Amino acid sequence: MRRRLAEVAVGLGLMSVAILVLPGLALVFAYVALVLGSLAFLRAGLRPASLSARSIATAVFLTGAMVWPLAKPMDVDTPKDETGTHGTVLRVLRAIQKAESSYQQVNGYFDSLECLLQTPCIAGIPSPPRYLSADVMRQVDITGYRFQFRSGQPATGRRPADPVSPSGTMTYAMVATPSAAAARSGATHAYCSDDGGRIYMATDGRLPLVEGGRCVDRSHPIQ
């Protein structure tokens, strides 16, 4: 029984290698291999001769080899801390997402940042409420990033008679790319957020692709 557990652990470790094209599943196999290998070791007790030491060593080695490569890309690609420029960019994007969501709940569509800052964009509403604080936009100046609003399909009112902002949109995306000066100082990431409520990061710093007011590259989600 003890040897069988070790053999199963080794087998699962090898299967993890074979299915690396499915990282999530490979990670599950690797963890199961670790559990079975550890259980086999404990059941062997103080009688090393009752279990092949090489089998246990192989199981544990394969498990570690699987977990490390799978976890490593997340450490490399996604900055964990939200301090400095990275944190400021994320705070700006999240504040815009929150403001756009509030605006959409009231009007039924999204709009440009100017309209969120209390600019009268809807006919008949000369003094609209403020959805986005001017302090948020002042933070943009200290990031060294260029923020761009990308509209999707033009907005329509909830009812045919409802006035609609000329810049209203049913979907939107915000992209943030490092300026030339920021890139020279080491800023290497670009960001894209949309009305789906997520923020995505592009590790090459290039302008993220947007189609129909939605971020296209979603391979590096941050939230």
N, CA, C and O of each residue as an XYZ file, in Angstrom:
892
protein
N       0.823     -1.206      0.000
C       0.000      0.000      0.000
C       0.863      1.264      0.000
O       0.591      2.211     -0.738
N       1.927      1.269      0.852
C       2.800      2.421      0.919
C       3.509      2.649     -0.410
O       3.620      3.781     -0.882
N       3.992      1.552     -1.011
C       4.669      1.686     -2.291
C       3.695      2.134     -3.369
O       4.062      2.905     -4.256
N       2.447      1.655     -3.300
C       1.459      2.042     -4.294
C       1.190      3.550     -4.235
O       1.069      4.198     -5.274
N       1.095      4.116     -3.008
C       0.884      5.560     -2.880
C       2.015      6.330     -3.530
O       1.787      7.315     -4.232
N       3.238      5.875     -3.294
C       4.392      6.549     -3.886
C       4.348      6.472     -5.399
O       4.642      7.450     -6.086
N       3.978      5.298     -5.922
C       3.919      5.127     -7.370
C       2.847      6.029     -7.986
O       3.053      6.622     -9.045
N       1.687      6.124     -7.299
C       0.622      7.003     -7.795
C       1.081      8.455     -7.787
O       0.809      9.204     -8.725
N       1.789      8.857     -6.708
C       2.293     10.225     -6.614
C       3.233     10.543     -7.765
O       3.150     11.612     -8.368
N       4.132      9.604     -8.066
C       5.053      9.793     -9.177
C       4.289      9.895    -10.494
O       4.593     10.737    -11.340
N       3.289      9.022    -10.654
C       2.501      9.040    -11.883
C       1.786     10.357    -12.081
O       1.758     10.891    -13.190
N       1.200     10.894    -11.004
C       0.514     12.168    -11.102
C       1.484     13.304    -11.427
O       1.159     14.217    -12.186
N       2.670     13.230    -10.842
C       3.675     14.236    -11.158
C       4.032     14.229    -12.625
O       4.159     15.283    -13.247
N       4.195     13.022    -13.189
C       4.510     12.904    -14.614
C       3.357     13.391    -15.479
O       3.575     14.005    -16.524
N       2.118     13.115    -15.040
C       0.956     13.592    -15.791
C       0.897     15.114    -15.782
O       0.442     15.728    -16.747
N       1.363     15.729    -14.677
C       1.392     17.186    -14.626
C       2.278     17.746    -15.722
O       1.963     18.773    -16.322
N       3.390     17.066    -15.981
C       4.283     17.500    -17.059
C       3.581     17.390    -18.398
O       3.697     18.279    -19.242
N       2.849     16.299    -18.594
C       2.223     16.044    -19.884
C       1.109     17.031    -20.206
O       0.838     17.293    -21.378
N       0.449     17.591    -19.169
C      -0.707     18.459    -19.421
C      -0.415     19.902    -19.088
O      -1.316     20.648    -18.703
N       0.844     20.310    -19.233
C       1.198     21.712    -18.945
C       0.462     22.703    -19.835
O       0.394     23.892    -19.525
N      -0.094     22.209    -20.951
C      -0.877     23.101    -21.805
C      -2.158     23.533    -21.102
O      -2.808     24.490    -21.523
N      -2.522     22.832    -20.036
C      -3.666     23.202    -19.211
C      -3.146     23.492    -17.808
O      -3.240     22.629    -16.934
N      -2.603     24.679    -17.570
C      -1.913     24.970    -16.320
C      -2.734     24.708    -15.074
O      -2.211     24.190    -14.088
N      -4.025     25.061    -15.104
C      -4.854     24.849    -13.925
C      -4.952     23.389    -13.544
O      -4.824     23.037    -12.371
N      -5.179     22.536    -14.535
C      -5.285     21.106    -14.275
C      -3.950     20.518    -13.858
O      -3.891     19.643    -12.994
N      -2.877     21.002    -14.474
C      -1.550     20.525    -14.101
C      -1.248     20.869    -12.651
O      -0.627     20.080    -11.939
N      -1.684     22.038    -12.216
C      -1.447     22.444    -10.841
C      -2.201     21.540     -9.876
O      -1.681     21.199     -8.813
N      -3.423     21.150    -10.235
C      -4.198     20.234     -9.391
C      -3.477     18.896     -9.258
O      -3.350     18.364     -8.155
N      -3.004     18.351    -10.385
C      -2.284     17.084    -10.345
C      -1.027     17.196     -9.491
O      -0.686     16.273     -8.751
N      -0.345     18.326     -9.596
C       0.884     18.503     -8.832
C       0.605     18.509     -7.338
O       1.348     17.908     -6.562
N      -0.460     19.185     -6.935
C      -0.804     19.228     -5.519
C      -1.219     17.848     -5.005
O      -0.850     17.456     -3.897
N      -1.991     17.111     -5.816
C      -2.388     15.763     -5.403
C      -1.154     14.874     -5.250
O      -1.081     14.059     -4.332
N      -0.194     15.035     -6.149
C       1.040     14.266     -6.055
C       1.763     14.567     -4.752
O       2.312     13.666     -4.119
N       1.765     15.829     -4.352
C       2.411     16.208     -3.102
C       1.729     15.554     -1.909
O       2.391     15.045     -1.005
N       0.387     15.570     -1.916
C      -0.356     14.980     -0.796
C      -0.107     13.481     -0.713
O       0.172     12.954      0.364
N      -0.207     12.793     -1.846
C      -0.007     11.346     -1.829
C       1.424     10.982     -1.466
O       1.663     10.022     -0.734
N       2.375     11.756     -1.984
C       3.768     11.474     -1.654
C       4.035     11.649     -0.174
O       4.744     10.846      0.433
N       3.469     12.702      0.415
C       3.643     12.942      1.845
C       2.974     11.853      2.664
O       3.523     11.398      3.667
N       1.773     11.429      2.233
C       1.063     10.374      2.950
C       1.846      9.069      2.921
O       1.921      8.356      3.921
N       2.427      8.764      1.766
C       3.223      7.545      1.658
C       4.435      7.600      2.581
O       4.806      6.598      3.193
N       5.040      8.762      2.674
C       6.204      8.919      3.549
C       5.819      8.708      5.004
O       6.539      8.044      5.750
N       4.666      9.279      5.418
C       4.233      9.134      6.807
C       3.862      7.693      7.134
O       4.144      7.211      8.231
N       3.240      7.016      6.199
C       2.841      5.628      6.436
C       4.048      4.699      6.509
O       3.969      3.609      7.077
N       5.161      5.134      5.933
C       6.361      4.306      5.991
C       6.937      4.273      7.395
O       7.673      3.349      7.741
N       6.608      5.279      8.212
C       7.065      5.307      9.597
C       8.576      5.341      9.694
O       9.248      6.034      8.930
N       9.094      4.591     10.636
C      10.531      4.566     10.887
C      11.189      3.402     10.185
O      12.281      2.984     10.571
N      10.554      2.873      9.169
C      11.121      1.738      8.444
C      11.382      2.153      6.996
O      10.595      1.840      6.103
N      12.458      2.838      6.776
C      12.757      3.314      5.413
C      12.824      2.185      4.391
O      12.538      2.389      3.211
N      13.196      1.014      4.841
C      13.322     -0.081      3.891
C      11.980     -0.493      3.304
O      11.931     -1.146      2.262
N      10.889     -0.113      3.970
C       9.570     -0.534      3.492
C       9.079      0.319      2.327
O       8.023      0.047      1.756
N       9.823      1.321      1.986
C       9.383      2.210      0.911
C      10.598      2.725      0.155
O      11.625      3.051      0.749
N      10.465      2.793     -1.156
C      11.573      3.270     -1.965
C      11.796      4.755     -1.745
O      10.931      5.570     -2.065
N      12.952      5.110     -1.199
C      13.271      6.520     -0.978
C      13.313      7.277     -2.289
O      12.968      8.457     -2.353
N      13.743      6.579     -3.342
C      13.807      7.251     -4.635
C      12.408      7.613     -5.157
O      12.238      8.636     -5.821
N      11.412      6.774     -4.855
C      10.053      7.078     -5.301
C       9.527      8.339     -4.633
O       8.938      9.200     -5.287
N       9.745      8.443     -3.311
C       9.295      9.625     -2.584
C      10.024     10.867     -3.087
O       9.401     11.900     -3.335
N      11.333     10.765     -3.235
C      12.118     11.910     -3.695
C      11.651     12.361     -5.074
O      11.549     13.556     -5.351
N      11.367     11.378     -5.936
C      10.903     11.718     -7.283
C       9.558     12.424     -7.235
O       9.355     13.416     -7.934
N       8.623     11.918     -6.405
C       7.294     12.523     -6.303
C       7.379     13.962     -5.810
O       6.751     14.861     -6.371
N       8.169     14.171     -4.744
C       8.292     15.510     -4.193
C       8.978     16.455     -5.184
O       8.572     17.609     -5.327
N      10.016     15.964     -5.865
C      10.730     16.789     -6.840
C       9.819     17.204     -7.981
O       9.803     18.369     -8.378
N       9.053     16.245     -8.513
C       8.161     16.552     -9.622
C       7.088     17.553     -9.211
O       6.723     18.435     -9.989
N       6.581     17.414     -7.976
C       5.562     18.338     -7.498
C       6.126     19.760     -7.430
O       5.507     20.706     -7.919
N       7.301     19.899     -6.820
C       7.921     21.222     -6.735
C       8.204     21.791     -8.113
O       8.040     22.989     -8.343
N       8.630     20.930     -9.029
C       8.945     21.381    -10.385
C       7.704     21.874    -11.118
O       7.787     22.760    -11.968
N       6.526     21.280    -10.777
C       5.289     21.708    -11.420
C       4.766     23.007    -10.830
O       4.364     23.913    -11.560
N       4.774     23.093     -9.501
C       4.188     24.265     -8.849
C       4.979     25.532     -9.176
O       4.384     26.576     -9.441
N       6.314     25.453     -9.160
C       7.139     26.649     -9.362
C       6.947     27.290    -10.739
O       6.695     28.493    -10.810
N       7.059     26.515    -11.856
C       6.869     27.163    -13.165
C       5.476     27.728    -13.346
O       5.308     28.755    -14.003
N       4.458     27.066    -12.765
C       3.098     27.542    -12.940
C       2.846     28.828    -12.170
O       2.089     29.688    -12.623
N       3.471     28.963    -11.018
C       3.269     30.159    -10.203
C       4.191     31.294    -10.635
O       3.865     32.465    -10.440
N       5.330     30.958    -11.216
C       6.352     31.956    -11.551
C       5.855     33.056    -12.483
O       6.149     34.224    -12.229
N       5.100     32.739    -13.573
C       4.678     33.809    -14.477
C       3.862     34.877    -13.778
O       3.965     36.054    -14.122
N       3.031     34.480    -12.776
C       2.217     35.471    -12.088
C       3.095     36.443    -11.315
O       2.781     37.630    -11.225
N       4.198     35.944    -10.754
C       5.100     36.822    -10.018
C       5.823     37.783    -10.944
O       6.085     38.928    -10.576
N       6.146     37.324    -12.142
C       6.929     38.134    -13.073
C       6.067     39.169    -13.774
O       6.470     40.324    -13.912
N       4.880     38.764    -14.218
C       4.085     39.625    -15.082
C       3.237     40.642    -14.332
O       3.005     41.736    -14.847
N       2.770     40.316    -13.132
C       1.829     41.173    -12.440
C       2.445     41.779    -11.202
O       2.729     41.054    -10.248
N       2.663     43.081    -11.182
C       3.184     43.715     -9.967
C       2.211     43.502     -8.821
O       1.017     43.767     -8.965
N       2.708     43.023     -7.677
C       1.823     42.729     -6.560
C       1.452     43.977     -5.770
O       0.320     44.103     -5.304
N       2.400     44.902     -5.616
C       2.113     46.077     -4.815
C       1.402     47.120     -5.661
O       1.564     47.174     -6.880
N       0.615     47.944     -4.989
C      -0.100     49.001     -5.683
C       0.376     50.358     -5.162
O      -0.421     51.248     -4.865
N       1.688     50.484     -5.061
C       2.291     51.740     -4.660
C       2.941     52.384     -5.876
O       3.066     51.758     -6.929
N       3.355     53.642     -5.725
C       4.041     54.315     -6.811
C       3.141     54.523     -8.016
O       1.919     54.609     -7.895
N       3.770     54.603     -9.176
C       3.039     54.878    -10.419
C       2.006     53.802    -10.713
O       0.877     54.108    -11.098
N       2.391     52.533    -10.530
C       1.461     51.427    -10.798
C       0.188     51.596     -9.981
O      -0.916     51.478    -10.513
N       0.339     51.872     -8.694
C      -0.831     52.017     -7.839
C      -1.684     53.219     -8.207
O      -2.911     53.152     -8.146
N      -1.041     54.322     -8.592
C      -1.790     55.521     -8.967
C      -2.608     55.285    -10.222
O      -3.767     55.694    -10.296
N      -2.016     54.629    -11.207
C      -2.750     54.326    -12.444
C      -3.963     53.461    -12.143
O      -5.047     53.710    -12.671
N      -3.793     52.448    -11.300
C      -4.919     51.578    -10.966
C      -6.009     52.335    -10.217
O      -7.196     52.115    -10.459
N      -5.615     53.220     -9.314
C      -6.622     53.996     -8.566
C      -7.416     54.912     -9.500
O      -8.625     55.074     -9.335
N      -6.737     55.505    -10.473
C      -7.433     56.357    -11.435
C      -8.423     55.532    -12.254
O      -9.570     55.937    -12.437
N      -7.983     54.383    -12.742
C      -8.861     53.548    -13.562
C     -10.064     53.044    -12.764
O     -11.176     52.981    -13.288
N      -9.844     52.690    -11.511
C     -10.953     52.214    -10.684
C     -11.927     53.338    -10.359
O     -13.137     53.117    -10.315
N     -11.411     54.538    -10.133
C     -12.290     55.672     -9.870
C     -13.153     55.975    -11.096
O     -14.334     56.295    -10.965
N     -12.564     55.873    -12.274
C     -13.323     56.105    -13.509
C     -14.375     55.022    -13.684
O     -15.507     55.319    -14.066
N     -14.021     53.772    -13.412
C     -14.995     52.685    -13.507
C     -16.181     52.931    -12.579
O     -17.333     52.739    -12.968
N     -15.894     53.352    -11.363
C     -16.970     53.605    -10.393
C     -17.858     54.753    -10.848
O     -19.082     54.675    -10.742
N     -17.243     55.821    -11.355
C     -18.019     56.966    -11.831
C     -18.872     56.584    -13.042
O     -20.036     56.974    -13.132
N     -18.301     55.835    -13.955
C     -19.055     55.410    -15.140
C     -20.229     54.519    -14.744
O     -21.315     54.621    -15.315
N     -20.007     53.650    -13.769
C     -21.084     52.768    -13.316
C     -22.228     53.573    -12.702
O     -23.396     53.280    -12.955
N     -21.901     54.586    -11.896
C     -22.935     55.431    -11.292
C     -23.697     56.214    -12.362
O     -24.919     56.347    -12.299
N     -22.961     56.725    -13.334
C     -23.584     57.480    -14.425
C     -24.534     56.576    -15.218
O     -25.634     56.985    -15.592
N     -24.090     55.347    -15.466
C     -24.903     54.423    -16.242
C     -26.192     54.024    -15.504
O     -27.235     53.827    -16.126
N     -26.104     53.909    -14.189
C     -27.293     53.560    -13.412
C     -28.347     54.648    -13.497
O     -29.543     54.361    -13.449
N     -27.911     55.900    -13.623
C     -28.847     57.028    -13.694
C     -29.373     57.230    -15.111
O     -30.568     57.451    -15.308
N     -28.475     57.153    -16.101
C     -28.843     57.533    -17.472
C     -29.045     56.352    -18.423
O     -29.649     56.510    -19.484
N     -28.554     55.196    -18.061
C     -28.757     54.026    -18.923
C     -27.649     53.806    -19.925
O     -27.748     52.904    -20.757
N     -26.589     54.608    -19.873
C     -25.451     54.455    -20.775
C     -24.232     55.111    -20.129
O     -24.344     55.737    -19.075
N     -23.084     54.968    -20.756
C     -21.842     55.562    -20.263
C     -21.567     56.857    -21.030
O     -22.266     57.186    -21.989
N     -20.538     57.586    -20.591
C     -20.270     58.851    -21.261
C     -18.797     59.220    -21.116
O     -18.044     58.569    -20.393
N     -18.408     60.274    -21.817
C     -17.029     60.746    -21.778
C     -16.700     61.289    -20.389
O     -17.598     61.574    -19.597
N     -15.418     61.428    -20.102
C     -15.001     61.894    -18.785
C     -15.465     63.328    -18.532
O     -15.771     63.680    -17.393
N     -15.523     64.155    -19.567
C     -15.983     65.536    -19.395
C     -17.403     65.568    -18.833
O     -17.719     66.400    -17.982
N     -18.238     64.679    -19.299
C     -19.631     64.648    -18.834
C     -19.722     64.149    -17.396
O     -20.632     64.533    -16.662
N     -18.793     63.306    -16.995
C     -18.771     62.825    -15.619
C     -18.265     63.884    -14.657
O     -18.526     63.816    -13.456
N     -17.533     64.872    -15.190
C     -16.964     65.933    -14.357
C     -17.920     67.106    -14.176
O     -17.501     68.161    -13.702
N     -19.180     66.955    -14.536
C     -20.242     67.950    -14.356
C     -20.405     68.881    -15.555
O     -21.036     69.932    -15.439
N     -19.856     68.515    -16.684
C     -20.122     69.292    -17.900
C     -21.536     68.971    -18.373
O     -21.892     67.795    -18.440
N     -22.362     69.973    -18.706
C     -23.736     69.699    -19.164
C     -23.742     69.067    -20.550
O     -23.563     69.754    -21.556
N     -23.944     67.786    -20.593
C     -23.906     67.053    -21.865
C     -25.281     66.611    -22.339
O     -25.461     66.301    -23.517
N     -26.257     66.578    -21.430
C     -27.599     66.120    -21.788
C     -28.521     67.334    -21.873
O     -28.609     68.125    -20.934
N     -29.197     67.470    -22.993
C     -30.105     68.606    -23.194
C     -31.145     68.653    -22.087
O     -31.739     67.638    -21.725
N     -31.352     69.855    -21.555
C     -32.363     70.019    -20.519
C     -31.826     69.842    -19.116
O     -32.561     70.030    -18.146
N     -30.549     69.481    -18.986
C     -29.943     69.331    -17.659
C     -28.718     70.245    -17.615
O     -27.599     69.788    -17.848
N     -28.920     71.524    -17.319
C     -27.802     72.478    -17.342
C     -26.813     72.292    -16.196
O     -25.649     72.671    -16.322
N     -27.258     71.714    -15.078
C     -26.369     71.513    -13.917
C     -26.441     70.064    -13.461
O     -27.084     69.755    -12.459
N     -25.791     69.191    -14.184
C     -25.855     67.763    -13.829
C     -25.035     67.475    -12.571
O     -24.164     68.261    -12.199
N     -25.312     66.368    -11.934
C     -24.498     65.985    -10.770
C     -23.084     65.620    -11.190
O     -22.841     65.277    -12.347
N     -22.157     65.694    -10.251
C     -20.759     65.334    -10.539
C     -20.555     63.871    -10.168
O     -20.838     63.459     -9.043
N     -20.067     63.101    -11.114
C     -19.822     61.677    -10.888
C     -18.337     61.379    -10.663
O     -17.988     60.408     -9.993
N     -17.488     62.204    -11.215
C     -16.042     61.982    -11.134
C     -15.377     63.196    -10.506
O     -15.579     64.324    -10.955
N     -14.582     62.963     -9.465
C     -13.911     64.060     -8.788
C     -12.781     64.620     -9.643
O     -12.076     63.883    -10.333
N     -12.624     65.938     -9.582
C     -11.520     66.575    -10.303
C     -10.176     66.132     -9.740
O      -9.166     66.164    -10.444
N     -10.158     65.718     -8.478
C      -8.914     65.230     -7.874
C      -8.387     63.997     -8.606
O      -7.177     63.803     -8.724
N      -9.308     63.169     -9.096
C      -8.906     61.974     -9.838
C      -8.154     62.375    -11.096
O      -7.119     61.793    -11.418
N      -8.664     63.355    -11.798
C      -8.024     63.785    -13.032
C      -6.687     64.475    -12.760
O      -5.781     64.428    -13.592
N      -6.564     65.115    -11.595
C      -5.274     65.725    -11.259
C      -4.204     64.666    -11.021
O      -3.017     64.908    -11.241
N      -4.633     63.493    -10.572
C      -3.676     62.405    -10.369
C      -3.089     61.912    -11.689
O      -1.980     61.379    -11.730
N      -3.846     62.098    -12.761
C      -3.370     61.664    -14.076
C      -2.047     62.345    -14.422
O      -1.165     61.735    -15.026
N      -1.921     63.608    -14.035
C      -0.724     64.375    -14.396
C       0.545     63.842    -13.737
O       1.642     64.044    -14.257
N       0.408     63.165    -12.600
C       1.602     62.703    -11.893
C       1.981     61.270    -12.245
O       3.002     60.766    -11.776
N       1.175     60.617    -13.058
C       1.480     59.223    -13.395
C       2.491     59.100    -14.527
O       3.207     58.103    -14.616
N       2.551     60.116    -15.398
C       3.393     59.986    -16.579
C       2.757     59.104    -17.635
O       3.409     58.700    -18.598
N       1.459     58.802    -17.445
C       0.714     57.968    -18.392
C      -0.278     58.811    -19.179
O      -0.748     59.849    -18.713
N      -0.583     58.342    -20.374
C      -1.594     58.983    -21.206
C      -2.869     58.142    -21.142
O      -2.855     56.960    -21.488
N      -3.966     58.750    -20.699
C      -5.248     58.064    -20.567
C      -6.137     58.438    -21.754
O      -6.250     59.608    -22.119
N      -6.762     57.424    -22.344
C      -7.634     57.659    -23.493
C      -8.960     56.924    -23.289
O      -8.986     55.761    -22.889
N     -10.060     57.629    -23.573
C     -11.399     57.065    -23.486
C     -11.801     56.546    -24.864
O     -11.725     57.277    -25.852
N     -12.225     55.293    -24.931
C     -12.626     54.693    -26.203
C     -14.100     54.301    -26.152
O     -14.500     53.451    -25.357
N     -14.900     54.930    -27.007
C     -16.338     54.661    -27.039
C     -16.657     53.419    -27.855
O     -15.883     52.985    -28.709
N     -17.832     52.860    -27.557
C     -18.342     51.740    -28.337
C     -19.541     52.185    -29.145
O     -19.494     53.218    -29.813
N     -20.592     51.430    -29.093
C     -21.821     51.763    -29.837
C     -22.474     53.013    -29.255
O     -22.554     53.148    -28.034
N     -22.944     53.934    -30.105
C     -23.598     55.150    -29.610
C     -24.778     54.826    -28.700
O     -25.485     53.838    -28.898
N     -24.974     55.676    -27.703
C     -25.998     55.421    -26.696
C     -27.399     55.700    -27.219
O     -27.598     56.500    -28.133
N     -28.357     55.019    -26.615
C     -29.774     55.282    -26.843
C     -30.436     55.422    -25.484
O     -30.020     54.781    -24.519
N     -31.468     56.258    -25.404
C     -32.161     56.456    -24.146
C     -33.008     55.255    -23.767
O     -33.304     54.399    -24.601
N     -33.393     55.200    -22.503
C     -34.262     54.113    -22.051
C     -35.615     54.178    -22.754
O     -36.249     53.159    -23.024
N     -36.033     55.401    -23.039
C     -37.279     55.611    -23.787
C     -36.986     56.493    -24.994
O     -36.061     57.304    -24.948
N     -37.745     56.353    -26.061
C     -37.459     57.132    -27.278
C     -37.426     58.631    -27.046
O     -36.681     59.338    -27.725
N     -38.216     59.136    -26.101
C     -38.286     60.582    -25.886
C     -37.172     61.091    -24.976
O     -37.025     62.304    -24.828
N     -36.401     60.231    -24.377
C     -35.355     60.663    -23.451
C     -34.214     61.356    -24.194
O     -33.732     60.832    -25.198
N     -33.772     62.529    -23.717
C     -32.604     63.179    -24.336
C     -31.349     62.367    -24.038
O     -31.198     61.813    -22.949
N     -30.457     62.303    -25.012
C     -29.243     61.488    -24.887
C     -28.028     62.363    -25.139
O     -28.031     63.196    -26.045
N     -27.014     62.176    -24.354
C     -25.760     62.906    -24.549
C     -25.153     62.537    -25.903
O     -25.104     61.357    -26.249
N     -24.694     63.513    -26.668
C     -24.069     63.210    -27.970
C     -22.856     62.301    -27.851
O     -22.530     61.576    -28.791
N     -22.181     62.332    -26.698
C     -21.002     61.487    -26.508
C     -21.316     60.211    -25.740
O     -20.408     59.460    -25.383
N     -22.610     59.960    -25.483
C     -22.998     58.751    -24.754
C     -22.638     57.489    -25.517
O     -22.644     57.481    -26.748
N     -22.329     56.435    -24.801
C     -21.929     55.177    -25.423
C     -22.441     53.995    -24.609
O     -22.517     54.064    -23.382
N     -22.785     52.926    -25.286
C     -23.301     51.741    -24.594
C     -22.180     50.901    -23.994
O     -22.410     50.146    -23.049
N     -20.989     51.023    -24.528
C     -19.808     50.348    -23.980
C     -18.642     51.327    -24.052
O     -18.650     52.269    -24.846
N     -17.641     51.088    -23.209
C     -16.479     51.980    -23.242
C     -15.258     51.221    -22.737
O     -15.365     50.169    -22.106
N     -14.104     51.789    -23.033
C     -12.842     51.275    -22.482
C     -11.944     52.458    -22.198
O     -11.996     53.467    -22.900
N     -11.113     52.338    -21.161
C     -10.089     53.326    -20.843
C      -8.740     52.656    -20.997
O      -8.507     51.586    -20.434
N      -7.850     53.276    -21.755
C      -6.509     52.726    -21.914
C      -5.506     53.716    -21.331
O      -5.682     54.931    -21.433
N      -4.474     53.190    -20.731
C      -3.414     54.018    -20.133
C      -2.074     53.489    -20.606
O      -1.730     52.332    -20.361
N      -1.327     54.334    -21.279
C      -0.027     53.932    -21.816
C       1.049     54.890    -21.319
O       0.780     56.079    -21.151
N       2.261     54.394    -21.080
C       3.334     55.263    -20.580
C       3.783     56.262    -21.646
O       3.910     55.921    -22.822
N       4.017     57.481    -21.217
C       4.565     58.472    -22.136
C       6.006     58.105    -22.447
O       6.570     57.197    -21.837
N       6.599     58.817    -23.401
C       7.987     58.534    -23.762
C       8.905     58.730    -22.557
O       9.835     57.952    -22.342
N       8.631     59.792    -21.760
C       9.457     60.052    -20.578
C       9.282     58.955    -19.543
O      10.253     58.521    -18.923
N       8.032     58.498    -19.350
C       7.768     57.433    -18.377
C       8.420     56.126    -18.820
O       8.927     55.364    -17.997
N       8.399     55.876    -20.129
C       9.025     54.661    -20.637
C      10.534     54.684    -20.413
O      11.137     53.661    -20.090
N      11.139     55.862    -20.587
C      12.580     55.970    -20.363
C      12.940     55.789    -18.890
O      14.045     55.359    -18.558
N      11.988     56.124    -18.006
C      12.262     55.986    -16.576
C      11.932     54.594    -16.049
O      12.058     54.325    -14.854
N      11.506     53.704    -16.962
C      11.295     52.309    -16.566
C       9.867     51.828    -16.566
O       9.626     50.675    -16.208
N       8.883     52.664    -16.954
C       7.490     52.219    -17.021
C       7.314     51.301    -18.232
O       7.489     51.732    -19.372
N       6.973     50.054    -17.986
C       6.911     49.066    -19.069
C       5.534     48.462    -19.262
O       5.357     47.611    -20.134
N       4.550     48.876    -18.470
C       3.231     48.271    -18.566
C       2.205     49.270    -19.099
O       2.283     50.469    -18.830
N       1.252     48.755    -19.852
C       0.093     49.529    -20.276
C      -1.139     48.862    -19.662
O      -1.085     47.704    -19.247
N      -2.250     49.604    -19.608
C      -3.434     49.102    -18.930
C      -4.676     49.367    -19.766
O      -4.729     50.322    -20.541
N      -5.675     48.507    -19.597
C      -6.957     48.681    -20.264
C      -8.058     48.260    -19.296
O      -7.992     47.185    -18.700
N      -9.063     49.107    -19.145
C     -10.231     48.764    -18.323
C     -11.479     49.043    -19.143
O     -11.467     49.903    -20.025
N     -12.554     48.322    -18.857
C     -13.794     48.581    -19.580
C     -14.989     48.419    -18.649
O     -14.824     48.228    -17.444
N     -16.203     48.498    -19.218
C     -17.403     48.468    -18.384
C     -17.671     47.098    -17.787
O     -18.638     46.924    -17.046
N     -16.828     46.125    -18.100
C     -16.951     44.809    -17.451
C     -16.452     44.829    -16.018
O     -16.650     43.865    -15.279
N     -15.799     45.929    -15.614
C     -15.347     46.058    -14.232
C     -13.980     45.480    -13.956
O     -13.577     45.407    -12.795
N     -13.248     45.066    -14.974
C     -11.915     44.507    -14.785
C     -10.859     45.451    -15.372
O     -11.153     46.301    -16.213
N      -9.631     45.273    -14.901
C      -8.481     45.996    -15.442
C      -7.495     44.970    -15.954
O      -7.198     43.989    -15.271
N      -6.987     45.191    -17.151
C      -6.056     44.255    -17.768
C      -4.731     44.966    -18.033
O      -4.695     46.166    -18.305
N      -3.655     44.207    -17.947
C      -2.327     44.785    -18.114
C      -1.642     44.211    -19.346
O      -1.707     43.009    -19.599
N      -0.992     45.070    -20.101
C      -0.172     44.644    -21.241
C       1.287     44.842    -20.847
O       1.711     45.961    -20.558
N       2.040     43.771    -20.837
C       3.408     43.836    -20.325
C       4.386     44.486    -21.300
O       5.508     44.814    -20.914
N       3.980     44.678    -22.563
C       4.902     45.272    -23.533
C       4.800     46.798    -23.586
O       5.569     47.446    -24.295
N       3.858     47.370    -22.841
C       3.729     48.824    -22.796
C       3.065     49.440    -24.009
O       2.907     50.660    -24.058
N       2.672     48.649    -24.984
C       2.049     49.192    -26.194
C       0.584     49.518    -25.946
O      -0.015     49.056    -24.975
N       0.015     50.325    -26.841
C      -1.379     50.721    -26.729
C      -2.273     49.484    -26.808
O      -2.258     48.785    -27.821
N      -3.051     49.197    -25.763
C      -3.926     48.011    -25.790
C      -4.981     48.127    -26.888
O      -5.501     49.209    -27.156
N      -5.279     47.016    -27.503
C      -6.272     46.991    -28.568
C      -7.670     47.005    -27.966
O      -7.962     46.263    -27.028
N      -8.538     47.865    -28.518
C      -9.927     47.985    -28.080
C     -10.833     47.808    -29.286
O     -10.597     48.399    -30.340
N     -11.862     47.001    -29.133
C     -12.840     46.801    -30.201
C     -14.236     46.916    -29.620
O     -14.578     46.222    -28.662
N     -15.043     47.795    -30.202
C     -16.414     47.966    -29.731
C     -16.504     48.441    -28.294
O     -17.460     48.117    -27.589
N     -15.513     49.211    -27.852
C     -15.529     49.700    -26.483
C     -15.180     48.644    -25.450
O     -15.550     48.786    -24.284
N     -14.482     47.596    -25.839
C     -14.084     46.521    -24.925
C     -12.606     46.188    -25.120
O     -12.101     46.202    -26.242
N     -11.920     45.890    -24.016
C     -10.521     45.478    -24.084
C     -10.429     44.127    -24.786
O     -11.197     43.216    -24.479
N      -9.504     43.994    -25.719
C      -9.360     42.749    -26.481
C      -8.437     41.770    -25.754
O      -8.788     40.603    -25.580
N      -7.273     42.231    -25.335
C      -6.308     41.365    -24.663
C      -6.659     41.273    -23.181
O      -6.505     42.246    -22.443
N      -7.131     40.104    -22.745
C      -7.527     39.907    -21.357
C      -6.680     38.839    -20.672
O      -7.120     38.183    -19.728
N      -5.467     38.682    -21.164
C      -4.610     37.600    -20.661
C      -3.975     37.918    -19.314
O      -3.513     37.009    -18.624
N      -3.943     39.197    -18.925
C      -3.324     39.569    -17.647
C      -4.299     40.426    -16.816
O      -4.085     41.629    -16.667
N      -5.356     39.819    -16.282
C      -6.294     40.593    -15.455
C      -5.661     40.964    -14.119
O      -4.905     40.180    -13.545
N      -5.974     42.164    -13.626
C      -5.462     42.626    -12.347
C      -6.527     42.531    -11.267
O      -6.212     42.217    -10.119
N      -7.773     42.793    -11.609
C      -8.838     42.700    -10.614
C     -10.055     42.029    -11.225
O     -11.068     41.854    -10.548
